[in-house]
Amino acid sequence: MAANPIAQVIGKNIVQVAVQNGITLPHLASLLNVTPKTLRRWLTGERVITVYALVRASRALEVPLERLVDGIE
């Protein structure tokens, strides 16, 4: 399955914020209560993150939801 371009932008933003905040991806997966494999699929755009999980990610990363969807047109 081809990667979803919108999901790729969101994934890139999540990785960027996590790195800036010193949060490892395995730790973020734990905070989101998902497996590292699921998180990897979201971050690469292989799977589209749900709105519910996106809200949880913004809370875990302590950033506004808008920061994670920045760049989507």
C-alpha positions, -999 to 999 in steps of 0.1 A, spaced: 0 0 0 13 35 -9 20 60 18 -7 86 23 9 121 17 -12 138 44 -4 111 69 33 116 60 32 153 68 15 145 102 41 118 109 69 142 101 55 168 124 50 143 152 87 131 149 99 167 148 81 177 180 90 145 198 127 150 190 125 187 201 109 176 234 134 148 240 107 121 237 118 88 221 95 71 197 92 40 219 82 62 248 57 81 227 42 47 216 38 39 253 22 72 260 -2 67 232 -9 31 243 0 17 209 27 -7 198 59 8 183 49 -9 150 16 10 149 33 43 157 59 36 129 31 30 104 14 63 114 47 82 112 56 68 77 21 74 63 15 37 58 -15 40 80 -36 71 87 -37 82 124 -72 85 138 -84 119 151 -86 104 185 -50 93 185 -39 126 170 -55 144 199 -38 121 223 -4 127 206 -9 165 208 -15 161 246 14 137 251 37 161 232 22 191 249 16 210 217 -16 223 200 -32 200 176 -26 226 149 11 220 153 8 184 143 -13 191 112 8 221 100 16 220 64 -15 201 52 -32 217 23 
